[in-house]
Amino acid sequence: MARGTRHAPTLALSLIFCLLSICLRASSGESSEINSADRLKLPYLNGTCSAHERKHRIGKSECDRTFVSRAGGPQNGTFTAPILVNSAGHSRQCVYTFLAAPNQRAQITFTGFDLRGTPPECAHEYLDVYSEVQQPETSELINSPFGGRFCGPIPPRRRISLYRAIAISFYTDKNITTPELFAGRYSFINDSEYQIGTPAPTSLCSYTIHAEQKRQGNIVSPTYPGSYPKDLTCTYLLLGKPGQRVRLEFRDFDLFYGGPHCPFDVLKIYDGITNDSAVIGTYCGQQRNLVLYSSESTMFIVFETLQRTANTQNRGFKGIFEFSESFVKLDFIGKNDGEHIRGSECDQKILSKKESSGYVFSPNYPFPYMPKIVCRYFIYGMQDSQHLERVRLEFLKFDIPKGEKGDCSDGYLKLYLKGQEATDSYEKFDHELCGKEIKPNIVVSDGPRLVMVFSSGELQGQGFKAKYTFETEYRIPGTAAPDGSCTFTYRSSSRKKGEFNSPRYPSNYPSQTNCTYVFNATPNEQVSLIFDHFRVRADAINGTFGFYGSSICFEDWLEMYNLYRDGTEKLIGRYCGMTAPGPLDSNRGAIGLKVILHTDKEGVYSGFKARYSFDVAKSIFGDCGSNVSSSHYGVIVSPNFPLKYGGPIKGVASKTCNWYINVRPNHKVLLNFEQFAIEGEPNTRGCPAAVVRLWYTLDGPPLELCGEKKDTEKWQYMSESNYIRISFISADKSVGAKGFKAVWTEVADSGENCDEFRCQQSSFCIADKLRCNRVANCGVNDTSDEINCITEVAMEIFWPSVIGVGCSLLLIGLGCLLCRRLRSRRRRPHHLHLPRPPPPTSRQRVCDELGQRFASVDSV
């Protein structure tokens, strides 16, 4: 019993394909359904199948069914699951076969499906599908490609036979089966839709389509709209006449999607006659509104599906092809550097060759363009780590007729300046142009891309001619130089405040670039600059206190200058690394500032971002400060020292203090910072919020100081002349710090001869009157001007003591006088008889003791 059960499915399959072989030999007859009992009545069945197969069919295959297309008979019908009673739970298999007539194909669609197996194993109950049965031999079903196994509530999608037959095999070991398990419709359809052209002799689904035979028609996948087979390669060669182009429009497209590179099932389209031609596109997944054009008269299509065991349920594709001479001629693209975008009717792209220029035209220019065409122009400037360009477009000729309402409802030219095409946002155009006079006639892209979309509408016109120019884009706000160089001007008359930055900030600036920023103030104004970000390449830096100066910054660097009316420039400083320049005000008398950024050909960094402000000119001393002269020494402190200094008042960019120190001729100024704490750190971030600038050389730039001076550090500077200038500036972003205290001293430039005091360690010659003034005027590590001053110090201590003792004695005297007056009052006579002088009383003793106490207290 078990042996018979195990072979039942195989024998059933043999039986059904024995019958299939008989039916395929028939050339005529009615469409009919044949069940197992009817097979016993066929006179030729005994001669075709073995006696063992006949015996097994009678016992085990009574549920098999065959649906055959016959001339004059019905070409469609329904089918349901068999009714089976299987109380023993044996394996039961039923095969349904749908056999089309010659020049037909079988099609089945499931209308109900609820098998009791569980995917993906589908144990106990499932349905297998075979739609690629090629030959009617008995063993063909086993050898035919497997179309998938299905169970659960999800039915197979529509299936169309690759040849003439479809078979479905139902398996169950359940006790009872009913027709509700599955149901469907079948039909036999004409296969002329799949005869696309001249068949290739060695391929099942490859065709050549000649324009002489068919100017237009359909192209479908081999079993469309049913699920397409696996492990299949089909080709379609479309051959047009000279002067024609091929148009291919897909009305439906559904292939398995395995990723953007389409590694599984794929449709490749070539712009030529073989797969060695240029590729128009590679497509998979689902496509909408896919319309393609050949560049010339031929197109080659390859459809490939991967060999795999997994079920596939995708429909494939259906397209419409057309050969025509009326499609847009592409010669208007080749007039300049334009390149036709393969697959489009008339789209083109123009790529920069670094600051290149050229012309773009409407189709057929200067003759009238054709109606109802849409052409797109993609004009792309350079954009990489070293280059960034923008597009300038100037219209020289323009004639696109307006619609009946005087608007651009018929034909138009839309301009996209912000890269909207990257997100397919074609509804967000920047300009829509039509008519004969347009404004503006010059447009500039915001970035490296400019796109035009030309739609001709119903009316015809001459079209347009425009000149494009690729300009280097620095992404720097300001008035750019007309020659396209990296030069930008900022005028107070145009804008009082704003920002400026390195090229392409916050992206890296390009190498081998020189950019100039000029700030022009009006009379009685000053320019203030504040840097918020600064990072300029300086790989060879080995400085330890501030990365600036030409000796350190020789790779990439930034320089700042004061500009004067006579055309002269005065260097303020050169900066690099991460040492941001401190806040800066232009000098009184200067007409503005100039900033230069230089980069070499090596690596690049993010550059800088800064702010500028044109403010009413401050006093020569700024908001604080003074002019110091006719003195031998002095002390300079920051505002509020030793408390925290503050920033400027609201609405002002900076707060400035300038001290000008002048000493006698043939003397110099020695400056010693005793305390110093200014926000910032020269080595890591510079002095962006506050800075002390020190001009102590004749012609050199100032020294910039910030950070915190340690007690062990000595900050001392000697001027080269009898003049020195100190400037303290805090920006509006300053949070404050303790500030600084500096001692300056006049030092004689006398060489070996010193008529006054010679410092022992430093050998400075200072004024003799500076000795013993309790100020270290000899400089760091030299206190020789403050030694041997003990006597003067003792007298200073003595005189306060003498004054204190004198005051104490005066108080004692006053106390004694008061006691004496009280005593004398008590001695006045009240009677004629004078009493004897009384002996000393306790009250007198109290007054004396009180005087002694005052004396003792004051003498402490």
C-alpha positions in Angstrom: 0.0 0.0 0.0 2.8 2.4 0.9 4.6 1.6 -2.3 1.6 2.4 -4.4 1.0 5.7 -2.6 4.6 6.8 -3.1 4.4 6.4 -6.9 1.0 7.8 -7.4 2.0 11.4 -8.3 4.5 10.2 -10.8 2.1 7.8 -12.5 -0.6 10.5 -12.5 1.8 12.9 -14.3 2.7 10.2 -16.8 -1.0 9.6 -17.5 -1.8 13.2 -18.0 1.0 13.8 -20.4 0.2 10.6 -22.2 -3.2 12.2 -22.8 -1.5 15.5 -23.7 0.5 13.7 -26.4 -2.7 12.4 -27.9 -4.4 15.8 -27.9 -1.5 17.6 -29.4 -1.7 15.2 -32.4 -5.3 16.2 -33.0 -5.7 18.8 -35.7 -9.4 19.4 -35.2 -12.3 18.9 -32.8 -14.3 20.8 -30.2 -12.9 22.4 -27.0 -13.6 20.0 -24.3 -12.8 19.0 -20.8 -11.7 15.4 -20.3 -11.7 13.7 -17.0 -10.2 10.3 -16.0 -13.3 8.3 -16.6 -13.6 9.7 -20.1 -10.1 8.5 -20.9 -11.2 4.9 -20.6 -13.5 5.4 -23.6 -10.8 6.6 -25.9 -10.0 3.6 -28.4 -6.5 4.7 -29.0 -5.5 5.2 -25.3 -4.6 1.5 -24.8 -2.1 1.6 -27.6 -0.4 4.7 -26.2 0.0 4.0 -22.5 1.1 0.9 -20.7 -1.3 -1.5 -18.9 0.3 -0.6 -15.6 -0.3 3.1 -16.2 -3.9 2.4 -17.1 -4.5 0.4 -14.0 -3.0 3.1 -11.8 -5.0 5.9 -13.5 -8.3 4.2 -12.8 -7.4 3.9 -9.1 -5.5 7.1 -8.2 -5.9 9.8 -10.9 -9.6 10.3 -11.1 -9.1 14.0 -10.2 -6.9 14.9 -13.2 -8.6 17.3 -15.7 -7.6 18.5 -19.1 -9.0 21.6 -20.9 -8.4 21.6 -24.7 -9.0 24.3 -27.2 -11.0 23.0 -30.2 -12.1 24.9 -33.3 -15.6 26.2 -33.0 -15.7 25.3 -29.3 -15.6 27.6 -26.3 -12.3 29.5 -25.7 -12.7 30.1 -22.0 -14.1 28.7 -18.9 -13.6 28.1 -15.2 -12.0 25.6 -13.0 -12.1 24.7 -9.3 -10.3 22.5 -6.8 -11.4 18.8 -6.9 -13.7 17.2 -4.3 -11.7 14.5 -2.5 -12.4 12.3 0.5 -9.1 11.0 1.9 -9.9 9.6 5.3 -6.6 7.7 5.4 -4.6 10.9 4.8 -2.7 9.5 1.8 -0.9 11.8 -0.5 -3.2 12.9 -3.4 -2.1 14.7 -6.5 -4.3 16.2 -9.2 -3.0 17.7 -12.5 -5.0 20.2 -14.5 -3.8 20.7 -18.0 -4.8 23.6 -20.3 -3.9 23.0 -23.9 -4.2 25.6 -26.6 -4.6 25.0 -30.3 -1.8 26.0 -32.8 -1.3 29.8 -33.0 -2.8 30.1 -29.5 -1.6 30.3 -26.0 -3.2 29.3 -22.7 -4.0 31.8 -20.0 -5.2 31.1 -16.4 -6.2 33.6 -13.7 -7.0 32.6 -10.1 -10.2 34.1 -8.7 -10.0 32.3 -5.3 -7.1 30.7 -3.4 -6.9 29.4 0.1 -4.7 26.3 0.4 -4.0 25.0 3.8 -0.2 24.8 3.6 2.0 27.4 5.1 4.6 29.2 3.0 7.4 28.9 2.3 7.6 25.1 3.0 3.9 24.6 1.9 3.7 21.2 3.6 0.5 19.1 3.3 -1.1 21.2 0.6 0.2 23.2 -2.3 -0.1 24.1 -6.0 2.7 23.9 -8.5 2.6 25.9 -11.7 4.2 24.9 -15.1 3.8 27.5 -17.9 6.8 26.5 -20.1 5.8 23.0 -21.2 7.4 22.7 -24.7 6.9 19.1 -25.9 4.0 16.7 -25.1 6.1 13.8 -24.0 5.0 12.0 -20.9 8.0 13.1 -18.8 7.9 16.7 -20.0 6.2 18.1 -16.9 9.0 16.8 -14.7 11.6 18.3 -17.1 9.8 21.5 -17.7 11.0 24.7 -15.9 9.4 25.0 -12.5 7.1 28.1 -12.3 6.6 28.2 -8.6 4.9 26.6 -5.6 2.1 28.3 -3.9 0.0 27.8 -0.7 -1.8 29.9 1.9 -4.2 32.7 0.9 -2.0 34.4 -1.8 -2.7 33.0 -5.3 -0.3 32.9 -8.2 -0.6 35.8 -10.5 -1.9 35.5 -14.1 0.0 33.0 -16.2 0.3 32.8 -20.0 2.0 29.8 -21.6 5.3 30.3 -23.2 4.2 27.7 -25.8 0.7 26.1 -26.0 0.2 24.4 -22.6 0.0 25.2 -18.9 -0.2 22.6 -16.2 -1.0 23.1 -12.5 -0.4 20.2 -10.0 -2.4 20.2 -6.8 -1.1 18.2 -3.9 -2.8 17.4 -0.6 -2.8 14.9 2.2 -5.8 16.4 4.0 -8.9 14.3 4.7 -11.3 16.4 2.7 -10.9 18.9 -0.2 -13.6 21.1 -1.5 -13.9 23.4 -4.6 -13.4 26.5 -2.4 -9.7 25.7 -2.0 -9.0 27.4 -5.4 -10.9 28.6 -8.4 -10.0 30.4 -11.6 -10.7 31.2 -15.2 -8.9 30.0 -18.2 -8.9 31.2 -21.8 -7.1 30.5 -25.1 -5.7 33.7 -26.7 -4.2 34.5 -30.1 -0.5 34.5 -30.0 0.0 37.0 -32.8 0.8 39.7 -30.2 3.9 37.8 -29.4 5.0 37.5 -33.0 6.7 40.9 -33.0 8.8 40.7 -36.1 10.9 38.3 -38.1 11.9 35.6 -35.6 15.6 34.8 -35.1 16.3 31.2 -36.1 18.1 30.2 -32.9 16.1 32.0 -30.2 12.6 31.5 -28.7 11.9 35.2 -28.3 14.2 37.2 -30.5 12.9 39.3 -33.4 14.0 41.8 -36.0 11.6 44.6 -36.9 11.9 46.4 -40.2 10.5 49.8 -40.8 9.5 48.8 -44.3 7.2 46.1 -42.9 5.9 47.8 -39.8 6.3 51.5 -39.0 4.7 51.1 -35.6 3.6 48.3 -33.3 3.9 46.7 -29.9 6.8 45.0 -28.1 5.9 42.8 -25.2 7.8 40.4 -23.0 7.3 36.7 -23.9 4.3 36.0 -21.6 3.0 39.5 -20.9 0.8 40.3 -19.0 1.4 37.0 -17.2 4.5 36.4 -15.0 7.5 36.1 -17.2 9.8 33.0 -17.2 13.1 32.7 -15.5 16.5 32.1 -17.2 15.5 33.7 -20.5 17.2 36.0 -23.0 15.2 37.9 -25.7 16.4 40.4 -28.2 14.6 42.9 -30.4 16.4 44.7 -33.2 14.5 47.7 -34.7 15.8 48.7 -38.1 14.6 52.0 -39.6 15.3 53.8 -42.8 18.0 56.4 -43.2 16.8 59.7 -41.8 14.4 58.1 -39.4 14.6 57.8 -35.7 13.0 55.2 -33.4 10.7 56.1 -30.6 9.9 53.5 -27.9 7.2 54.2 -25.3 6.6 51.7 -22.4 2.9 51.6 -21.4 3.6 49.0 -18.7 6.9 48.0 -17.1 7.3 45.6 -14.2 10.5 43.7 -13.7 12.0 42.2 -10.6 14.0 45.0 -8.8 17.3 43.9 -7.2 18.9 47.3 -6.9 19.8 50.3 -9.0 22.3 48.3 -11.0 19.7 45.6 -11.9 21.7 42.4 -11.1 18.7 40.1 -11.6 16.2 40.8 -14.3 17.0 43.6 -16.7 16.1 45.4 -19.9 19.0 47.0 -21.7 18.5 49.3 -24.6 21.3 50.2 -27.0 21.6 53.1 -29.4 22.6 51.0 -32.4 22.3 47.5 -33.9 24.2 45.4 -31.4 25.1 45.3 -27.8 28.4 46.8 -28.6 26.6 50.1 -29.3 26.3 52.9 -26.8 23.9 52.1 -24.0 20.8 54.3 -23.7 19.7 52.8 -20.4 19.5 49.8 -18.1 16.0 49.3 -16.5 14.4 47.1 -13.9 11.8 47.4 -11.2 8.7 49.5 -12.1 9.0 52.4 -14.6 6.5 55.1 -15.3 6.4 57.4 -18.4 9.4 55.8 -19.9 9.9 57.1 -23.4 13.1 56.6 -25.3 14.5 57.7 -28.7 17.3 56.5 -30.8 19.9 59.0 -32.0 19.8 57.5 -35.5 17.7 54.8 -37.3 18.4 51.7 -35.2 17.8 50.5 -31.7 18.7 47.2 -30.0 16.8 45.8 -27.0 17.9 42.9 -24.7 15.7 41.3 -22.1 17.4 39.0 -19.6 16.0 37.1 -16.6 18.1 35.3 -14.0 18.0 31.6 -13.4 16.8 31.0 -9.9 14.4 28.9 -7.8 12.6 31.7 -6.1 9.1 32.5 -7.3 8.8 35.5 -9.6 5.4 37.2 -10.2 6.4 40.3 -12.2 4.4 41.0 -15.4 7.2 42.1 -17.7 6.7 45.0 -20.1 4.7 46.3 -23.0 5.9 49.0 -25.3 5.0 50.8 -28.4 7.6 51.5 -31.1 7.5 53.9 -34.0 9.8 54.8 -36.9 9.5 58.3 -38.1 11.3 61.1 -40.0 9.4 63.8 -38.1 11.2 63.5 -34.8 13.6 66.4 -34.0 16.8 66.5 -36.0 19.8 66.7 -33.7 22.1 68.9 -35.7 21.2 72.0 -33.7 22.9 70.3 -30.7 26.2 69.7 -32.4 26.8 73.3 -33.4 28.7 73.9 -30.2 29.9 71.8 -27.3 26.5 70.3 -26.6 26.0 66.6 -26.4 22.8 64.8 -27.1 21.5 62.9 -24.0 20.9 59.4 -25.4 17.4 58.2 -25.2 15.8 61.6 -25.3 14.2 63.3 -28.3 16.2 66.5 -28.1 17.7 66.9 -24.6 21.3 68.0 -24.4 24.0 68.6 -21.9 26.8 71.1 -22.0 29.8 70.6 -19.6 32.3 73.3 -18.8 35.8 73.1 -20.1 36.9 75.6 -17.4 35.6 79.1 -18.0 34.5 78.2 -21.5 31.6 79.7 -23.4 29.3 78.9 -26.3 25.8 79.2 -27.7 22.5 77.2 -27.4 19.7 77.2 -29.9 16.1 76.1 -30.1 15.5 73.1 -32.5 15.8 73.9 -36.2 17.0 77.5 -35.5 17.0 79.9 -37.3 14.0 78.3 -39.0 10.7 77.9 -37.2 10.7 75.1 -34.6 8.3 72.1 -34.8 5.2 72.1 -32.7 4.6 69.9 -29.7 8.1 69.1 -28.7 9.9 69.4 -25.4 13.6 69.8 -25.2 15.7 70.2 -22.1 19.1 71.9 -21.8 21.4 70.9 -18.9 24.3 73.4 -18.7 26.7 72.3 -16.0 29.7 74.2 -14.7 32.7 72.6 -12.9 32.3 71.5 -9.3 35.0 69.6 -7.5 37.6 70.1 -4.8 39.5 72.6 -6.9 36.8 74.2 -9.1 33.4 75.7 -8.7 31.6 77.6 -11.5 28.4 79.3 -12.2 26.6 79.8 -15.5 25.8 83.2 -17.1 23.2 83.1 -19.8 22.6 86.0 -22.2 19.7 85.8 -24.8 20.6 87.3 -28.2 17.5 86.3 -30.1 14.1 85.3 -28.7 10.8 84.5 -30.5 8.3 82.1 -28.8 4.7 83.3 -29.5 2.4 83.9 -26.6 -0.9 82.2 -26.1 -4.3 83.6 -26.8 -4.5 85.3 -23.4 -1.1 86.9 -23.8 0.6 84.5 -21.4 3.0 81.6 -21.8 0.2 79.0 -21.9 1.2 77.7 -25.3 5.0 77.7 -25.8 7.5 78.7 -23.2 11.1 78.5 -22.1 11.5 77.8 -18.3 14.7 78.5 -16.5 16.0 76.7 -13.4 18.9 78.4 -11.6 19.1 76.6 -8.3 19.5 72.9 -9.3 15.8 72.0 -9.1 16.3 69.2 -11.6 18.2 67.3 -9.0 15.0 66.7 -7.0 12.8 66.6 -10.1 11.1 69.9 -9.0 10.4 71.2 -12.5 7.3 73.0 -11.2 9.6 75.4 -9.2 11.0 77.3 -12.1 12.8 80.7 -11.6 11.7 82.3 -14.9 9.1 81.5 -17.5 9.8 83.3 -20.8 7.8 83.8 -24.0 7.1 86.5 -26.5 9.7 88.5 -28.4 11.0 90.8 -25.7 12.1 89.2 -22.5 13.3 90.5 -19.1 15.8 89.7 -17.8 17.8 89.0 -20.9 20.8 88.0 -18.7 20.5 85.4 -15.9 23.1 83.9 -13.6 22.8 80.5 -11.9 22.9 80.1 -8.1 25.5 77.4 -8.2 27.1 75.3 -11.0 23.9 74.3 -12.8 21.5 76.0 -15.1 18.6 74.1 -16.8 16.3 75.2 -19.5 13.1 73.5 -20.6 11.7 74.5 -24.0 8.1 73.5 -24.9 6.9 74.5 -28.4 3.2 74.2 -27.9 0.8 74.5 -30.9 2.2 77.8 -32.3 5.5 78.1 -34.2 8.2 80.7 -33.8 11.8 81.3 -34.8 12.9 80.2 -31.3 15.9 81.5 -29.5 19.7 81.9 -29.5 21.6 82.4 -26.2 25.2 82.7 -25.1 26.4 80.8 -22.1 29.5 81.6 -20.1 31.0 79.5 -17.3 32.4 81.8 -14.6 34.4 80.8 -11.5 32.0 80.8 -8.5 33.6 81.8 -5.2 30.5 81.9 -3.1 31.6 85.2 -1.6 29.1 87.9 -0.8 30.1 91.3 -2.1 30.5 93.1 -5.4 32.6 90.9 -7.6 35.1 92.2 -10.1 33.8 92.4 -13.6 36.8 90.5 -15.0 35.7 87.4 -13.0 38.8 87.4 -10.7 38.5 86.7 -7.0 38.2 90.4 -6.0 35.3 91.7 -4.0 34.5 95.2 -2.9 32.4 96.4 0.1 31.3 100.0 0.1 29.9 101.8 3.1 27.6 103.7 0.7 26.0 100.4 -0.3 25.8 98.5 3.0 27.0 99.3 6.5 27.3 95.7 7.8 27.7 92.3 6.4 29.8 89.1 6.1 32.6 87.9 3.9 34.4 84.6 3.7 37.0 82.5 2.0 35.9 80.9 -1.4 33.2 78.2 -1.0 33.1 78.5 2.8 32.3 76.3 4.7 33.7 73.9 2.1 37.4 74.0 1.5 38.9 76.8 -0.5 40.6 76.0 -3.8 44.4 75.8 -4.2 46.5 78.3 -6.2 44.1 81.1 -5.6 44.5 84.8 -4.6 41.4 86.6 -3.3 41.2 90.3 -2.4 38.6 91.9 -0.2 38.5 95.8 -0.3 36.5 97.7 2.3 35.9 101.4 1.4 34.7 103.7 4.1 33.2 107.2 3.6 34.9 110.2 5.3 34.7 110.2 9.1 34.1 106.4 9.2 36.1 103.4 10.3 35.9 99.8 9.3 35.7 97.1 11.9 36.5 93.4 11.1 35.7 90.5 13.4 36.6 86.9 12.5 34.3 84.1 13.7 36.0 81.2 12.0 39.6 80.8 10.9 41.5 77.8 9.6 44.2 78.3 6.9 46.7 75.6 6.0 50.1 76.0 7.6 51.6 72.5 7.9 55.1 73.8 8.4 54.3 75.9 11.4 56.8 75.6 14.3 55.9 78.8 16.2 55.1 78.7 19.9 53.3 82.0 20.4 51.0 83.1 17.7 51.1 81.7 14.1 51.5 84.9 12.1 54.2 86.7 10.2 55.9 86.1 6.9 58.6 83.9 8.5 56.0 81.4 9.7 53.0 81.8 7.3 54.6 81.0 3.9 52.1 78.4 2.6 48.5 79.6 2.7 48.0 82.9 4.5 45.8 85.9 5.1 47.1 89.5 5.2 45.3 92.7 6.3 46.3 96.3 5.3 45.3 99.8 6.1 44.5 101.8 3.0 45.4 105.5 2.7 44.2 108.2 0.3 47.6 108.5 -1.4 47.4 104.9 -2.5 49.8 103.5 0.1 49.1 100.4 2.2 50.3 99.6 5.6 50.5 95.9 6.6 48.7 95.0 9.8 49.6 91.3 9.9 49.9 88.0 8.2 48.0 85.0 9.7 47.7 81.3 9.1 47.0 78.1 10.9 44.2 78.5 13.5 45.5 81.8 14.8 42.4 84.0 14.0 43.2 87.7 13.7 42.0 89.8 16.6 39.2 92.4 16.2 40.4 95.2 14.0 39.6 98.9 13.4 41.0 100.8 10.5 43.4 103.6 11.5 42.2 107.2 11.8 43.1 108.7 8.5 42.8 105.5 6.6 40.1 105.2 3.9 39.5 101.5 4.5 41.0 98.0 4.8 42.2 95.4 2.4 42.3 91.6 3.1 44.2 89.2 0.9 43.9 85.4 1.0 46.7 83.5 -0.7 46.7 79.7 -1.3 49.5 77.6 -2.8 49.1 74.4 -4.9 49.2 72.0 -1.9 46.4 71.0 0.5 43.5 73.2 1.5 41.4 73.9 4.6 38.0 75.4 5.3 39.3 79.0 5.4 37.5 81.8 7.3 34.3 83.6 7.9 34.2 87.2 9.2 32.0 90.2 9.7 32.6 93.8 8.7 31.0 97.0 10.0 31.3 100.6 8.9 30.9 102.8 12.0 31.3 106.5 12.8 35.0 107.2 13.4 36.1 107.1 17.0 38.5 109.5 18.8 42.1 108.9 18.1 42.3 107.4 21.5 39.2 105.2 20.8 36.7 104.7 23.6 39.5 105.0 26.2 43.3 105.4 26.2 45.4 108.6 26.2 48.5 110.3 24.9 51.5 110.1 27.3 54.5 112.3 27.2 56.8 114.5 29.4 57.1 111.6 31.9 59.8 109.1 32.7 57.5 106.1 33.4 53.8 105.1 33.8 51.3 102.3 34.3 48.7 101.3 31.7 45.8 99.1 32.6 42.8 97.7 30.7 39.3 99.1 31.5 38.0 98.1 34.9 41.3 96.4 35.8 41.6 94.3 37.9 37.9 93.5 37.3 36.8 92.1 34.0 36.8 94.3 31.0 33.6 94.6 28.9 32.7 94.7 25.3 31.2 97.5 23.3 27.9 99.0 23.7 24.9 97.4 21.9 25.0 97.9 18.2 28.7 98.7 18.0 31.1 96.1 16.6 34.1 96.8 18.9 35.5 98.8 21.9 38.9 100.3 21.4 41.5 101.8 23.7 44.7 103.5 22.1 47.7 104.6 24.1 50.4 106.7 22.5 53.6 106.9 24.5 56.3 109.5 23.5 59.6 110.0 25.4 62.5 112.3 24.9 64.7 112.0 21.8 67.5 109.6 22.1 65.4 107.5 24.4 63.3 104.3 24.0 60.3 102.9 25.7 60.6 99.8 27.8 57.2 98.0 28.2 56.8 95.2 30.8 53.5 93.4 31.2 53.2 92.5 34.9 49.8 90.9 34.6 48.0 89.8 31.4 44.7 87.8 30.9 42.9 88.4 27.6 40.5 85.8 26.3 41.9 83.7 23.4 44.8 81.4 22.9 47.3 82.2 20.2 48.3 78.6 19.4 44.9 77.0 19.1 42.4 79.7 18.1 44.1 83.0 18.0 42.5 86.2 19.4 39.1 86.4 17.8 37.2 88.1 20.7 39.8 90.5 22.2 43.4 91.5 21.4 46.3 93.8 22.5 48.3 95.1 19.6 51.7 96.6 20.2 53.5 98.8 17.7 57.1 98.9 18.9 59.0 98.7 15.6 59.5 101.5 13.1 58.0 99.9 10.0 56.8 96.4 11.0 53.3 95.2 11.7 52.1 95.2 15.3 52.5 92.3 17.7 49.2 90.7 18.7 48.8 89.4 22.2 46.1 87.4 24.0 45.8 84.5 26.3 47.1 84.4 29.9 50.5 85.2 31.2 51.9 82.9 33.8 53.7 84.2 36.8 56.9 82.6 35.7 56.7 84.2 32.2 58.3 87.5 31.4 56.7 89.7 28.7 59.0 92.7 28.0 59.4 94.7 24.9 61.7 97.6 23.9 60.7 100.1 21.2 63.0 100.9 18.3 62.4 104.6 18.6 61.1 107.1 21.2 57.5 106.2 20.4 55.3 103.2 21.1 51.6 102.5 20.6 49.4 100.1 22.5 45.9 99.2 21.3 43.3 97.1 23.1 40.2 96.0 21.2 37.3 93.8 22.4 34.6 92.6 20.0 30.9 92.4 20.5 31.2 88.7 21.2 33.7 89.2 24.0 32.8 87.7 27.4 35.5 89.6 29.3 38.6 88.7 31.4 40.8 90.3 34.0 42.7 92.3 31.5 46.3 93.6 31.8 48.7 95.9 33.7 51.8 97.1 32.0 54.6 99.4 33.2 56.5 101.5 30.7 59.8 103.2 31.4 61.9 105.7 29.5 65.3 104.2 28.8 68.2 106.4 27.5 69.8 105.3 24.3 73.3 106.3 25.6 75.4 103.2 25.0 78.2 103.0 27.6 77.7 106.5 29.0 74.9 106.9 31.5 74.5 110.2 33.4 71.7 108.8 35.4 70.9 105.4 37.0 72.4 102.3 35.4 70.4 99.1 36.1 72.7 96.4 37.4 71.3 93.4 35.5 69.7 94.8 32.4 72.2 97.7 32.0 69.3 100.0 31.1 69.9 103.7 31.8 66.8 105.2 33.4 66.1 108.4 35.2 67.7 108.7 38.6 64.4 109.9 40.1 62.9 106.4 39.4 65.0 104.9 42.1 63.1 103.8 45.2 59.6 104.6 43.7 58.4 101.1 44.5 58.1 100.3 40.7 60.4 97.9 38.9 61.6 100.2 36.1 64.7 98.2 35.3 62.7 95.5 33.6 62.2 91.8 34.4 64.6 90.1 36.7 66.2 93.4 37.7 65.2 95.2 41.0 68.4 97.2 41.3 66.4 100.5 41.2 64.5 99.4 44.4 67.4 98.3 46.7 69.2 100.4 49.3 65.9 102.2 50.0 65.5 101.1 53.7 66.0 104.6 55.3 63.3 106.1 53.3 61.1 103.1 54.1 61.9 103.6 58.0 61.0 107.3 57.9 57.7 106.4 56.2 57.0 104.0 59.0 58.3 106.5 61.7 56.2 109.4 60.9 52.8 107.6 61.3 54.0 106.4 64.7 55.0 109.9 65.9 51.6 111.2 64.8 49.8 108.4 66.7 51.8 109.1 69.9 51.1 112.8 69.7 47.4 112.2 69.3 47.4 109.9 72.3 49.2 112.5 74.5 46.7 115.2 73.4 43.8 112.9 74.5 45.4 112.3 77.8 45.9 116.0 78.4 42.3 116.7 77.6 41.2 114.0 80.0 43.3 115.4 82.8 42.0 119.0 82.2 38.4 117.7 82.3 39.0 116.0 85.7 40.7 119.1 87.1 37.7 121.3 86.2 35.3 118.9 87.8 37.4 118.9 90.9 37.6 122.7 91.2 33.8 123.1 90.9 33.3 120.8 93.9 35.7 123.0 96.0 33.6 126.2 95.8 32.4 127.3 99.5 28.7 127.0 100.3 29.0 128.4 103.9 31.1 131.0 105.6 33.2 128.4 107.2 35.6 126.8 104.7 36.0 123.1 105.2 39.4 121.4 105.4 40.8 120.1 102.3 39.6 116.6 102.1 42.0 113.7 101.6 42.2 112.3 98.1 38.9 110.6 97.2 38.1 107.6 95.1 36.6 109.9 92.3 40.0 111.5 91.8 41.6 108.2 91.5 39.1 107.2 88.9 39.9 110.2 86.7 43.6 109.6 87.0 43.1 105.9 86.1 40.9 107.0 83.1 43.6 109.2 81.8 46.2 106.5 82.2 43.9 104.1 80.3 43.5 106.6 77.4 47.3 107.0 77.4 47.8 103.3 77.3 45.3 102.7 74.6 46.7 105.4 72.3 50.2 104.2 72.8 49.5 100.7 71.5 
